[in-house]
Amino acid sequence: MSTVTKSALYNYPDLHDEEEAASKQLLTDMFVVPLDSRLARYAGYLRRLYRLKTPDSAIAATAMLTKTTLLTRNVDDFRQIDDLKIQEI
């Protein structure tokens, strides 16, 4: 899981205690990939190439550099990225 995705789990203004607890539980089973310099460079490249929002470019770069499938409800935000494996949830 991208560090940006972890942040997104907690950024909803109307996040309820039960939802926060569910997020914490989910994170116990996930490896969170830190946003390092290499990932930031690749995210910048994807942002420039595909005109993505910064968070989306970091999430896509994380999936691509870790050779994993990006799980998302927002398939349309990522569909145009070549070589990115996506699965809708």
PDB file of N, CA, C and O in Angstrom, chain B, residues numbered from 101:
ATOM      1  N   MET B 101       0.846  -1.167   0.000  1.00  0.00           N
ATOM      2  CA  MET B 101       0.000   0.000   0.000  1.00  0.00           C
ATOM      3  C   MET B 101       0.897   1.237   0.000  1.00  0.00           C
ATOM      4  O   MET B 101       1.892   1.304   0.721  1.00  0.00           O
ATOM      5  N   SER B 102       0.527   2.190  -0.809  1.00  0.00           N
ATOM      6  CA  SER B 102       1.237   3.459  -0.858  1.00  0.00           C
ATOM      7  C   SER B 102       1.025   4.256   0.427  1.00  0.00           C
ATOM      8  O   SER B 102      -0.046   4.208   1.032  1.00  0.00           O
ATOM      9  N   THR B 103       2.054   4.982   0.831  1.00  0.00           N
ATOM     10  CA  THR B 103       1.921   5.897   1.966  1.00  0.00           C
ATOM     11  C   THR B 103       0.783   6.881   1.720  1.00  0.00           C
ATOM     12  O   THR B 103       0.077   7.265   2.652  1.00  0.00           O
ATOM     13  N   VAL B 104       0.608   7.286   0.470  1.00  0.00           N
ATOM     14  CA  VAL B 104      -0.461   8.226   0.118  1.00  0.00           C
ATOM     15  C   VAL B 104      -1.828   7.584   0.343  1.00  0.00           C
ATOM     16  O   VAL B 104      -2.758   8.248   0.802  1.00  0.00           O
ATOM     17  N   THR B 105      -1.952   6.323   0.030  1.00  0.00           N
ATOM     18  CA  THR B 105      -3.212   5.612   0.268  1.00  0.00           C
ATOM     19  C   THR B 105      -3.503   5.541   1.760  1.00  0.00           C
ATOM     20  O   THR B 105      -4.642   5.727   2.188  1.00  0.00           O
ATOM     21  N   LYS B 106      -2.469   5.272   2.550  1.00  0.00           N
ATOM     22  CA  LYS B 106      -2.657   5.239   4.007  1.00  0.00           C
ATOM     23  C   LYS B 106      -3.175   6.583   4.496  1.00  0.00           C
ATOM     24  O   LYS B 106      -4.091   6.638   5.318  1.00  0.00           O
ATOM     25  N   SER B 107      -2.603   7.646   4.005  1.00  0.00           N
ATOM     26  CA  SER B 107      -3.056   8.979   4.376  1.00  0.00           C
ATOM     27  C   SER B 107      -4.515   9.187   3.988  1.00  0.00           C
ATOM     28  O   SER B 107      -5.294   9.760   4.750  1.00  0.00           O
ATOM     29  N   ALA B 108      -4.875   8.722   2.804  1.00  0.00           N
ATOM     30  CA  ALA B 108      -6.242   8.910   2.301  1.00  0.00           C
ATOM     31  C   ALA B 108      -7.273   8.191   3.171  1.00  0.00           C
ATOM     32  O   ALA B 108      -8.422   8.625   3.254  1.00  0.00           O
ATOM     33  N   LEU B 109      -6.874   7.106   3.811  1.00  0.00           N
ATOM     34  CA  LEU B 109      -7.811   6.386   4.680  1.00  0.00           C
ATOM     35  C   LEU B 109      -8.267   7.235   5.865  1.00  0.00           C
ATOM     36  O   LEU B 109      -9.321   6.985   6.449  1.00  0.00           O
ATOM     37  N   TYR B 110      -7.470   8.232   6.211  1.00  0.00           N
ATOM     38  CA  TYR B 110      -7.763   9.042   7.388  1.00  0.00           C
ATOM     39  C   TYR B 110      -8.164  10.480   7.074  1.00  0.00           C
ATOM     40  O   TYR B 110      -8.366  11.269   7.997  1.00  0.00           O
ATOM     41  N   ASN B 111      -8.285  10.841   5.799  1.00  0.00           N
ATOM     42  CA  ASN B 111      -8.489  12.261   5.480  1.00  0.00           C
ATOM     43  C   ASN B 111      -9.940  12.682   5.282  1.00  0.00           C
ATOM     44  O   ASN B 111     -10.197  13.839   4.946  1.00  0.00           O
ATOM     45  N   TYR B 112     -10.878  11.793   5.476  1.00  0.00           N
ATOM     46  CA  TYR B 112     -12.279  12.155   5.275  1.00  0.00           C
ATOM     47  C   TYR B 112     -12.794  12.978   6.457  1.00  0.00           C
ATOM     48  O   TYR B 112     -12.650  12.559   7.606  1.00  0.00           O
ATOM     49  N   PRO B 113     -13.384  14.131   6.194  1.00  0.00           N
ATOM     50  CA  PRO B 113     -13.874  14.982   7.286  1.00  0.00           C
ATOM     51  C   PRO B 113     -14.923  14.304   8.166  1.00  0.00           C
ATOM     52  O   PRO B 113     -15.001  14.585   9.362  1.00  0.00           O
ATOM     53  N   ASP B 114     -15.726  13.417   7.587  1.00  0.00           N
ATOM     54  CA  ASP B 114     -16.799  12.767   8.336  1.00  0.00           C
ATOM     55  C   ASP B 114     -16.446  11.334   8.742  1.00  0.00           C
ATOM     56  O   ASP B 114     -17.329  10.489   8.888  1.00  0.00           O
ATOM     57  N   LEU B 115     -15.155  11.068   8.921  1.00  0.00           N
ATOM     58  CA  LEU B 115     -14.706   9.727   9.299  1.00  0.00           C
ATOM     59  C   LEU B 115     -15.223   9.382  10.694  1.00  0.00           C
ATOM     60  O   LEU B 115     -14.967  10.103  11.659  1.00  0.00           O
ATOM     61  N   HIS B 116     -15.948   8.280  10.787  1.00  0.00           N
ATOM     62  CA  HIS B 116     -16.506   7.832  12.060  1.00  0.00           C
ATOM     63  C   HIS B 116     -15.505   6.933  12.784  1.00  0.00           C
ATOM     64  O   HIS B 116     -14.606   6.366  12.164  1.00  0.00           O
ATOM     65  N   ASP B 117     -15.669   6.809  14.077  1.00  0.00           N
ATOM     66  CA  ASP B 117     -14.762   5.995  14.877  1.00  0.00           C
ATOM     67  C   ASP B 117     -14.687   4.557  14.370  1.00  0.00           C
ATOM     68  O   ASP B 117     -13.614   3.954  14.358  1.00  0.00           O
ATOM     69  N   GLU B 118     -15.824   4.013  13.953  1.00  0.00           N
ATOM     70  CA  GLU B 118     -15.845   2.633  13.456  1.00  0.00           C
ATOM     71  C   GLU B 118     -15.025   2.510  12.172  1.00  0.00           C
ATOM     72  O   GLU B 118     -14.316   1.523  11.973  1.00  0.00           O
ATOM     73  N   GLU B 119     -15.124   3.508  11.311  1.00  0.00           N
ATOM     74  CA  GLU B 119     -14.373   3.496  10.056  1.00  0.00           C
ATOM     75  C   GLU B 119     -12.872   3.635  10.318  1.00  0.00           C
ATOM     76  O   GLU B 119     -12.055   2.981   9.670  1.00  0.00           O
ATOM     77  N   GLU B 120     -12.527   4.484  11.265  1.00  0.00           N
ATOM     78  CA  GLU B 120     -11.124   4.629  11.619  1.00  0.00           C
ATOM     79  C   GLU B 120     -10.570   3.331  12.195  1.00  0.00           C
ATOM     80  O   GLU B 120      -9.445   2.938  11.883  1.00  0.00           O
ATOM     81  N   ALA B 121     -11.348   2.677  13.021  1.00  0.00           N
ATOM     82  CA  ALA B 121     -10.932   1.396  13.593  1.00  0.00           C
ATOM     83  C   ALA B 121     -10.758   0.347  12.496  1.00  0.00           C
ATOM     84  O   ALA B 121      -9.819  -0.448  12.540  1.00  0.00           O
ATOM     85  N   ALA B 122     -11.656   0.343  11.520  1.00  0.00           N
ATOM     86  CA  ALA B 122     -11.546  -0.598  10.402  1.00  0.00           C
ATOM     87  C   ALA B 122     -10.285  -0.319   9.585  1.00  0.00           C
ATOM     88  O   ALA B 122      -9.614  -1.248   9.135  1.00  0.00           O
ATOM     89  N   SER B 123      -9.968   0.956   9.395  1.00  0.00           N
ATOM     90  CA  SER B 123      -8.747   1.315   8.669  1.00  0.00           C
ATOM     91  C   SER B 123      -7.512   0.836   9.419  1.00  0.00           C
ATOM     92  O   SER B 123      -6.590   0.282   8.821  1.00  0.00           O
ATOM     93  N   LYS B 124      -7.497   1.048  10.716  1.00  0.00           N
ATOM     94  CA  LYS B 124      -6.365   0.587  11.527  1.00  0.00           C
ATOM     95  C   LYS B 124      -6.207  -0.926  11.427  1.00  0.00           C
ATOM     96  O   LYS B 124      -5.090  -1.434  11.329  1.00  0.00           O
ATOM     97  N   GLN B 125      -7.325  -1.640  11.454  1.00  0.00           N
ATOM     98  CA  GLN B 125      -7.278  -3.100  11.344  1.00  0.00           C
ATOM     99  C   GLN B 125      -6.738  -3.515   9.978  1.00  0.00           C
ATOM    100  O   GLN B 125      -5.900  -4.413   9.887  1.00  0.00           O
ATOM    101  N   LEU B 126      -7.209  -2.873   8.929  1.00  0.00           N
ATOM    102  CA  LEU B 126      -6.732  -3.171   7.578  1.00  0.00           C
ATOM    103  C   LEU B 126      -5.223  -2.973   7.487  1.00  0.00           C
ATOM    104  O   LEU B 126      -4.518  -3.783   6.883  1.00  0.00           O
ATOM    105  N   LEU B 127      -4.737  -1.905   8.084  1.00  0.00           N
ATOM    106  CA  LEU B 127      -3.313  -1.580   7.992  1.00  0.00           C
ATOM    107  C   LEU B 127      -2.428  -2.573   8.727  1.00  0.00           C
ATOM    108  O   LEU B 127      -1.239  -2.674   8.426  1.00  0.00           O
ATOM    109  N   THR B 128      -2.985  -3.312   9.690  1.00  0.00           N
ATOM    110  CA  THR B 128      -2.169  -4.318  10.370  1.00  0.00           C
ATOM    111  C   THR B 128      -1.798  -5.454   9.429  1.00  0.00           C
ATOM    112  O   THR B 128      -0.820  -6.164   9.662  1.00  0.00           O
ATOM    113  N   ASP B 129      -2.575  -5.626   8.369  1.00  0.00           N
ATOM    114  CA  ASP B 129      -2.326  -6.699   7.409  1.00  0.00           C
ATOM    115  C   ASP B 129      -1.618  -6.214   6.145  1.00  0.00           C
ATOM    116  O   ASP B 129      -1.428  -6.995   5.212  1.00  0.00           O
ATOM    117  N   MET B 130      -1.232  -4.960   6.097  1.00  0.00           N
ATOM    118  CA  MET B 130      -0.646  -4.375   4.886  1.00  0.00           C
ATOM    119  C   MET B 130       0.784  -3.921   5.141  1.00  0.00           C
ATOM    120  O   MET B 130       1.146  -3.515   6.245  1.00  0.00           O
ATOM    121  N   PHE B 131       1.574  -4.005   4.092  1.00  0.00           N
ATOM    122  CA  PHE B 131       2.897  -3.395   4.108  1.00  0.00           C
ATOM    123  C   PHE B 131       2.747  -2.023   3.463  1.00  0.00           C
ATOM    124  O   PHE B 131       2.260  -1.915   2.338  1.00  0.00           O
ATOM    125  N   VAL B 132       3.157  -0.986   4.162  1.00  0.00           N
ATOM    126  CA  VAL B 132       3.065   0.373   3.639  1.00  0.00           C
ATOM    127  C   VAL B 132       4.421   0.742   3.049  1.00  0.00           C
ATOM    128  O   VAL B 132       5.443   0.730   3.736  1.00  0.00           O
ATOM    129  N   VAL B 133       4.404   1.071   1.756  1.00  0.00           N
ATOM    130  CA  VAL B 133       5.628   1.414   1.038  1.00  0.00           C
ATOM    131  C   VAL B 133       5.932   2.889   1.269  1.00  0.00           C
ATOM    132  O   VAL B 133       5.126   3.751   0.920  1.00  0.00           O
ATOM    133  N   PRO B 134       7.108   3.189   1.862  1.00  0.00           N
ATOM    134  CA  PRO B 134       7.446   4.590   2.106  1.00  0.00           C
ATOM    135  C   PRO B 134       7.664   5.354   0.800  1.00  0.00           C
ATOM    136  O   PRO B 134       8.109   4.788  -0.198  1.00  0.00           O
ATOM    137  N   LEU B 135       7.352   6.610   0.823  1.00  0.00           N
ATOM    138  CA  LEU B 135       7.560   7.474  -0.334  1.00  0.00           C
ATOM    139  C   LEU B 135       9.009   7.956  -0.294  1.00  0.00           C
ATOM    140  O   LEU B 135       9.332   8.934   0.381  1.00  0.00           O
ATOM    141  N   ASP B 136       9.874   7.255  -1.026  1.00  0.00           N
ATOM    142  CA  ASP B 136      11.287   7.615  -1.039  1.00  0.00           C
ATOM    143  C   ASP B 136      11.624   8.415  -2.299  1.00  0.00           C
ATOM    144  O   ASP B 136      10.741   8.717  -3.102  1.00  0.00           O
ATOM    145  N   SER B 137      12.873   8.748  -2.462  1.00  0.00           N
ATOM    146  CA  SER B 137      13.308   9.591  -3.569  1.00  0.00           C
ATOM    147  C   SER B 137      13.054   8.941  -4.934  1.00  0.00           C
ATOM    148  O   SER B 137      12.610   9.614  -5.865  1.00  0.00           O
ATOM    149  N   ARG B 138      13.328   7.662  -5.056  1.00  0.00           N
ATOM    150  CA  ARG B 138      13.118   6.954  -6.327  1.00  0.00           C
ATOM    151  C   ARG B 138      11.639   6.947  -6.698  1.00  0.00           C
ATOM    152  O   ARG B 138      11.279   7.203  -7.847  1.00  0.00           O
ATOM    153  N   LEU B 139      10.793   6.655  -5.729  1.00  0.00           N
ATOM    154  CA  LEU B 139       9.357   6.634  -5.971  1.00  0.00           C
ATOM    155  C   LEU B 139       8.848   8.038  -6.311  1.00  0.00           C
ATOM    156  O   LEU B 139       7.996   8.198  -7.184  1.00  0.00           O
ATOM    157  N   ALA B 140       9.368   9.042  -5.626  1.00  0.00           N
ATOM    158  CA  ALA B 140       8.949  10.423  -5.896  1.00  0.00           C
ATOM    159  C   ALA B 140       9.313  10.837  -7.321  1.00  0.00           C
ATOM    160  O   ALA B 140       8.522  11.492  -8.001  1.00  0.00           O
ATOM    161  N   ARG B 141      10.507  10.456  -7.771  1.00  0.00           N
ATOM    162  CA  ARG B 141      10.908  10.785  -9.158  1.00  0.00           C
ATOM    163  C   ARG B 141       9.983  10.118 -10.162  1.00  0.00           C
ATOM    164  O   ARG B 141       9.552  10.749 -11.127  1.00  0.00           O
ATOM    165  N   TYR B 142       9.677   8.844  -9.940  1.00  0.00           N
ATOM    166  CA  TYR B 142       8.815   8.130 -10.877  1.00  0.00           C
ATOM    167  C   TYR B 142       7.393   8.692 -10.837  1.00  0.00           C
ATOM    168  O   TYR B 142       6.736   8.803 -11.872  1.00  0.00           O
ATOM    169  N   ALA B 143       6.929   9.039  -9.658  1.00  0.00           N
ATOM    170  CA  ALA B 143       5.602   9.658  -9.534  1.00  0.00           C
ATOM    171  C   ALA B 143       5.560  10.979 -10.302  1.00  0.00           C
ATOM    172  O   ALA B 143       4.575  11.271 -10.980  1.00  0.00           O
ATOM    173  N   GLY B 144       6.619  11.771 -10.199  1.00  0.00           N
ATOM    174  CA  GLY B 144       6.692  13.023 -10.954  1.00  0.00           C
ATOM    175  C   GLY B 144       6.651  12.787 -12.455  1.00  0.00           C
ATOM    176  O   GLY B 144       5.996  13.518 -13.197  1.00  0.00           O
ATOM    177  N   TYR B 145       7.364  11.750 -12.889  1.00  0.00           N
ATOM    178  CA  TYR B 145       7.349  11.387 -14.309  1.00  0.00           C
ATOM    179  C   TYR B 145       5.940  11.010 -14.752  1.00  0.00           C
ATOM    180  O   TYR B 145       5.469  11.485 -15.785  1.00  0.00           O
ATOM    181  N   LEU B 146       5.258  10.153 -13.974  1.00  0.00           N
ATOM    182  CA  LEU B 146       3.893   9.745 -14.327  1.00  0.00           C
ATOM    183  C   LEU B 146       2.935  10.931 -14.307  1.00  0.00           C
ATOM    184  O   LEU B 146       2.051  11.037 -15.158  1.00  0.00           O
ATOM    185  N   ARG B 147       3.111  11.809 -13.346  1.00  0.00           N
ATOM    186  CA  ARG B 147       2.246  13.001 -13.258  1.00  0.00           C
ATOM    187  C   ARG B 147       2.388  13.860 -14.508  1.00  0.00           C
ATOM    188  O   ARG B 147       1.401  14.321 -15.081  1.00  0.00           O
ATOM    189  N   ARG B 148       3.621  14.061 -14.912  1.00  0.00           N
ATOM    190  CA  ARG B 148       3.890  14.876 -16.097  1.00  0.00           C
ATOM    191  C   ARG B 148       3.369  14.193 -17.364  1.00  0.00           C
ATOM    192  O   ARG B 148       2.721  14.829 -18.194  1.00  0.00           O
ATOM    193  N   LEU B 149       3.654  12.896 -17.508  1.00  0.00           N
ATOM    194  CA  LEU B 149       3.294  12.165 -18.717  1.00  0.00           C
ATOM    195  C   LEU B 149       1.781  12.023 -18.883  1.00  0.00           C
ATOM    196  O   LEU B 149       1.257  12.168 -19.987  1.00  0.00           O
ATOM    197  N   TYR B 150       1.078  11.739 -17.774  1.00  0.00           N
ATOM    198  CA  TYR B 150      -0.358  11.462 -17.850  1.00  0.00           C
ATOM    199  C   TYR B 150      -1.233  12.558 -17.252  1.00  0.00           C
ATOM    200  O   TYR B 150      -2.456  12.422 -17.202  1.00  0.00           O
ATOM    201  N   ARG B 151      -0.615  13.636 -16.801  1.00  0.00           N
ATOM    202  CA  ARG B 151      -1.337  14.759 -16.202  1.00  0.00           C
ATOM    203  C   ARG B 151      -2.218  14.315 -15.039  1.00  0.00           C
ATOM    204  O   ARG B 151      -3.390  14.678 -14.944  1.00  0.00           O
ATOM    205  N   LEU B 152      -1.615  13.519 -14.162  1.00  0.00           N
ATOM    206  CA  LEU B 152      -2.307  13.003 -12.983  1.00  0.00           C
ATOM    207  C   LEU B 152      -2.230  13.998 -11.836  1.00  0.00           C
ATOM    208  O   LEU B 152      -1.389  14.897 -11.832  1.00  0.00           O
ATOM    209  N   LYS B 153      -3.103  13.827 -10.882  1.00  0.00           N
ATOM    210  CA  LYS B 153      -2.980  14.544  -9.617  1.00  0.00           C
ATOM    211  C   LYS B 153      -1.795  13.927  -8.875  1.00  0.00           C
ATOM    212  O   LYS B 153      -1.492  12.747  -9.052  1.00  0.00           O
ATOM    213  N   THR B 154      -1.133  14.722  -8.053  1.00  0.00           N
ATOM    214  CA  THR B 154       0.051  14.226  -7.337  1.00  0.00           C
ATOM    215  C   THR B 154      -0.228  12.961  -6.531  1.00  0.00           C
ATOM    216  O   THR B 154       0.550  12.011  -6.625  1.00  0.00           O
ATOM    217  N   PRO B 155      -1.305  12.905  -5.741  1.00  0.00           N
ATOM    218  CA  PRO B 155      -1.551  11.660  -4.995  1.00  0.00           C
ATOM    219  C   PRO B 155      -1.734  10.445  -5.915  1.00  0.00           C
ATOM    220  O   PRO B 155      -1.215   9.367  -5.625  1.00  0.00           O
ATOM    221  N   ASP B 156      -2.462  10.614  -7.011  1.00  0.00           N
ATOM    222  CA  ASP B 156      -2.669   9.503  -7.938  1.00  0.00           C
ATOM    223  C   ASP B 156      -1.363   9.045  -8.566  1.00  0.00           C
ATOM    224  O   ASP B 156      -1.154   7.848  -8.763  1.00  0.00           O
ATOM    225  N   SER B 157      -0.487   9.986  -8.881  1.00  0.00           N
ATOM    226  CA  SER B 157       0.790   9.601  -9.484  1.00  0.00           C
ATOM    227  C   SER B 157       1.639   8.823  -8.477  1.00  0.00           C
ATOM    228  O   SER B 157       2.326   7.879  -8.865  1.00  0.00           O
ATOM    229  N   ALA B 158       1.608   9.192  -7.207  1.00  0.00           N
ATOM    230  CA  ALA B 158       2.369   8.467  -6.189  1.00  0.00           C
ATOM    231  C   ALA B 158       1.798   7.069  -5.970  1.00  0.00           C
ATOM    232  O   ALA B 158       2.550   6.110  -5.792  1.00  0.00           O
ATOM    233  N   ILE B 159       0.484   6.953  -5.983  1.00  0.00           N
ATOM    234  CA  ILE B 159      -0.159   5.650  -5.819  1.00  0.00           C
ATOM    235  C   ILE B 159       0.173   4.744  -7.000  1.00  0.00           C
ATOM    236  O   ILE B 159       0.511   3.576  -6.805  1.00  0.00           O
ATOM    237  N   ALA B 160       0.083   5.262  -8.207  1.00  0.00           N
ATOM    238  CA  ALA B 160       0.404   4.478  -9.401  1.00  0.00           C
ATOM    239  C   ALA B 160       1.878   4.078  -9.416  1.00  0.00           C
ATOM    240  O   ALA B 160       2.209   2.934  -9.728  1.00  0.00           O
ATOM    241  N   ALA B 161       2.754   5.009  -9.081  1.00  0.00           N
ATOM    242  CA  ALA B 161       4.191   4.718  -9.068  1.00  0.00           C
ATOM    243  C   ALA B 161       4.505   3.623  -8.058  1.00  0.00           C
ATOM    244  O   ALA B 161       5.345   2.762  -8.318  1.00  0.00           O
ATOM    245  N   THR B 162       3.843   3.649  -6.915  1.00  0.00           N
ATOM    246  CA  THR B 162       4.057   2.617  -5.904  1.00  0.00           C
ATOM    247  C   THR B 162       3.692   1.247  -6.448  1.00  0.00           C
ATOM    248  O   THR B 162       4.455   0.293  -6.292  1.00  0.00           O
ATOM    249  N   ALA B 163       2.544   1.141  -7.079  1.00  0.00           N
ATOM    250  CA  ALA B 163       2.122  -0.145  -7.643  1.00  0.00           C
ATOM    251  C   ALA B 163       3.079  -0.603  -8.737  1.00  0.00           C
ATOM    252  O   ALA B 163       3.434  -1.780  -8.804  1.00  0.00           O
ATOM    253  N   MET B 164       3.491   0.318  -9.583  1.00  0.00           N
ATOM    254  CA  MET B 164       4.358  -0.061 -10.695  1.00  0.00           C
ATOM    255  C   MET B 164       5.751  -0.478 -10.223  1.00  0.00           C
ATOM    256  O   MET B 164       6.295  -1.472 -10.703  1.00  0.00           O
ATOM    257  N   LEU B 165       6.324   0.267  -9.296  1.00  0.00           N
ATOM    258  CA  LEU B 165       7.680  -0.048  -8.847  1.00  0.00           C
ATOM    259  C   LEU B 165       7.734  -1.282  -7.950  1.00  0.00           C
ATOM    260  O   LEU B 165       8.779  -1.924  -7.845  1.00  0.00           O
ATOM    261  N   THR B 166       6.637  -1.613  -7.313  1.00  0.00           N
ATOM    262  CA  THR B 166       6.595  -2.828  -6.496  1.00  0.00           C
ATOM    263  C   THR B 166       6.036  -4.010  -7.285  1.00  0.00           C
ATOM    264  O   THR B 166       5.911  -5.118  -6.763  1.00  0.00           O
ATOM    265  N   LYS B 167       5.702  -3.753  -8.555  1.00  0.00           N
ATOM    266  CA  LYS B 167       5.159  -4.796  -9.449  1.00  0.00           C
ATOM    267  C   LYS B 167       3.935  -5.477  -8.837  1.00  0.00           C
ATOM    268  O   LYS B 167       3.808  -6.701  -8.839  1.00  0.00           O
ATOM    269  N   THR B 168       3.040  -4.636  -8.314  1.00  0.00           N
ATOM    270  CA  THR B 168       1.805  -5.133  -7.729  1.00  0.00           C
ATOM    271  C   THR B 168       0.609  -4.557  -8.485  1.00  0.00           C
ATOM    272  O   THR B 168       0.762  -3.646  -9.299  1.00  0.00           O
ATOM    273  N   THR B 169      -0.549  -5.077  -8.218  1.00  0.00           N
ATOM    274  CA  THR B 169      -1.783  -4.607  -8.829  1.00  0.00           C
ATOM    275  C   THR B 169      -2.371  -3.497  -7.977  1.00  0.00           C
ATOM    276  O   THR B 169      -2.463  -3.625  -6.756  1.00  0.00           O
ATOM    277  N   LEU B 170      -2.766  -2.419  -8.615  1.00  0.00           N
ATOM    278  CA  LEU B 170      -3.398  -1.300  -7.918  1.00  0.00           C
ATOM    279  C   LEU B 170      -4.874  -1.626  -7.729  1.00  0.00           C
ATOM    280  O   LEU B 170      -5.602  -1.806  -8.705  1.00  0.00           O
ATOM    281  N   LEU B 171      -5.312  -1.700  -6.489  1.00  0.00           N
ATOM    282  CA  LEU B 171      -6.718  -1.920  -6.166  1.00  0.00           C
ATOM    283  C   LEU B 171      -7.359  -0.562  -5.946  1.00  0.00           C
ATOM    284  O   LEU B 171      -6.873   0.231  -5.140  1.00  0.00           O
ATOM    285  N   THR B 172      -8.452  -0.286  -6.660  1.00  0.00           N
ATOM    286  CA  THR B 172      -9.057   1.035  -6.577  1.00  0.00           C
ATOM    287  C   THR B 172     -10.531   1.000  -6.917  1.00  0.00           C
ATOM    288  O   THR B 172     -11.000   0.125  -7.645  1.00  0.00           O
ATOM    289  N   ARG B 173     -11.252   1.967  -6.376  1.00  0.00           N
ATOM    290  CA  ARG B 173     -12.634   2.198  -6.801  1.00  0.00           C
ATOM    291  C   ARG B 173     -12.652   3.206  -7.937  1.00  0.00           C
ATOM    292  O   ARG B 173     -13.675   3.364  -8.603  1.00  0.00           O
ATOM    293  N   ASN B 174     -11.548   3.884  -8.167  1.00  0.00           N
ATOM    294  CA  ASN B 174     -11.450   4.952  -9.175  1.00  0.00           C
ATOM    295  C   ASN B 174     -10.631   4.498 -10.377  1.00  0.00           C
ATOM    296  O   ASN B 174      -9.594   5.086 -10.683  1.00  0.00           O
ATOM    297  N   VAL B 175     -11.086   3.473 -11.045  1.00  0.00           N
ATOM    298  CA  VAL B 175     -10.364   2.918 -12.184  1.00  0.00           C
ATOM    299  C   VAL B 175     -10.106   3.982 -13.242  1.00  0.00           C
ATOM    300  O   VAL B 175      -9.033   4.009 -13.846  1.00  0.00           O
ATOM    301  N   ASP B 176     -11.072   4.853 -13.470  1.00  0.00           N
ATOM    302  CA  ASP B 176     -10.919   5.871 -14.515  1.00  0.00           C
ATOM    303  C   ASP B 176      -9.739   6.803 -14.266  1.00  0.00           C
ATOM    304  O   ASP B 176      -9.171   7.343 -15.216  1.00  0.00           O
ATOM    305  N   ASP B 177      -9.363   6.998 -13.013  1.00  0.00           N
ATOM    306  CA  ASP B 177      -8.229   7.868 -12.699  1.00  0.00           C
ATOM    307  C   ASP B 177      -6.898   7.278 -13.157  1.00  0.00           C
ATOM    308  O   ASP B 177      -5.917   8.006 -13.308  1.00  0.00           O
ATOM    309  N   PHE B 178      -6.859   5.971 -13.377  1.00  0.00           N
ATOM    310  CA  PHE B 178      -5.603   5.285 -13.657  1.00  0.00           C
ATOM    311  C   PHE B 178      -5.583   4.545 -14.991  1.00  0.00           C
ATOM    312  O   PHE B 178      -4.528   4.067 -15.408  1.00  0.00           O
ATOM    313  N   ARG B 179      -6.700   4.442 -15.652  1.00  0.00           N
ATOM    314  CA  ARG B 179      -6.837   3.607 -16.844  1.00  0.00           C
ATOM    315  C   ARG B 179      -5.841   3.949 -17.955  1.00  0.00           C
ATOM    316  O   ARG B 179      -5.407   3.056 -18.683  1.00  0.00           O
ATOM    317  N   GLN B 180      -5.479   5.203 -18.093  1.00  0.00           N
ATOM    318  CA  GLN B 180      -4.635   5.622 -19.211  1.00  0.00           C
ATOM    319  C   GLN B 180      -3.157   5.287 -19.016  1.00  0.00           C
ATOM    320  O   GLN B 180      -2.366   5.470 -19.942  1.00  0.00           O
ATOM    321  N   ILE B 181      -2.769   4.810 -17.855  1.00  0.00           N
ATOM    322  CA  ILE B 181      -1.350   4.559 -17.566  1.00  0.00           C
ATOM    323  C   ILE B 181      -0.935   3.212 -18.152  1.00  0.00           C
ATOM    324  O   ILE B 181      -1.448   2.161 -17.768  1.00  0.00           O
ATOM    325  N   ASP B 182      -0.004   3.272 -19.079  1.00  0.00           N
ATOM    326  CA  ASP B 182       0.510   2.051 -19.711  1.00  0.00           C
ATOM    327  C   ASP B 182       1.217   1.180 -18.670  1.00  0.00           C
ATOM    328  O   ASP B 182       1.902   1.690 -17.783  1.00  0.00           O
ATOM    329  N   ASP B 183       1.045  -0.113 -18.787  1.00  0.00           N
ATOM    330  CA  ASP B 183       1.743  -1.099 -17.967  1.00  0.00           C
ATOM    331  C   ASP B 183       1.348  -1.106 -16.488  1.00  0.00           C
ATOM    332  O   ASP B 183       2.020  -1.748 -15.680  1.00  0.00           O
ATOM    333  N   LEU B 184       0.285  -0.414 -16.125  1.00  0.00           N
ATOM    334  CA  LEU B 184      -0.197  -0.442 -14.745  1.00  0.00           C
ATOM    335  C   LEU B 184      -1.302  -1.478 -14.644  1.00  0.00           C
ATOM    336  O   LEU B 184      -2.299  -1.412 -15.363  1.00  0.00           O
ATOM    337  N   LYS B 185      -1.116  -2.435 -13.746  1.00  0.00           N
ATOM    338  CA  LYS B 185      -2.153  -3.450 -13.509  1.00  0.00           C
ATOM    339  C   LYS B 185      -3.150  -2.871 -12.511  1.00  0.00           C
ATOM    340  O   LYS B 185      -2.773  -2.419 -11.430  1.00  0.00           O
ATOM    341  N   ILE B 186      -4.432  -2.889 -12.891  1.00  0.00           N
ATOM    342  CA  ILE B 186      -5.492  -2.319 -12.066  1.00  0.00           C
ATOM    343  C   ILE B 186      -6.577  -3.352 -11.824  1.00  0.00           C
ATOM    344  O   ILE B 186      -6.926  -4.130 -12.712  1.00  0.00           O
ATOM    345  N   GLN B 187      -7.100  -3.346 -10.617  1.00  0.00           N
ATOM    346  CA  GLN B 187      -8.268  -4.177 -10.297  1.00  0.00           C
ATOM    347  C   GLN B 187      -9.257  -3.308  -9.539  1.00  0.00           C
ATOM    348  O   GLN B 187      -8.918  -2.687  -8.531  1.00  0.00           O
ATOM    349  N   GLU B 188     -10.476  -3.276 -10.036  1.00  0.00           N
ATOM    350  CA  GLU B 188     -11.524  -2.488  -9.373  1.00  0.00           C
ATOM    351  C   GLU B 188     -12.007  -3.223  -8.130  1.00  0.00           C
ATOM    352  O   GLU B 188     -12.184  -4.441  -8.135  1.00  0.00           O
ATOM    353  N   ILE B 189     -12.215  -2.451  -7.064  1.00  0.00           N
ATOM    354  CA  ILE B 189     -12.758  -3.045  -5.827  1.00  0.00           C
ATOM    355  C   ILE B 189     -14.094  -2.411  -5.515  1.00  0.00           C
ATOM    356  O   ILE B 189     -14.726  -2.762  -4.518  1.00  0.00           O
TER     357      ILE B 189
END
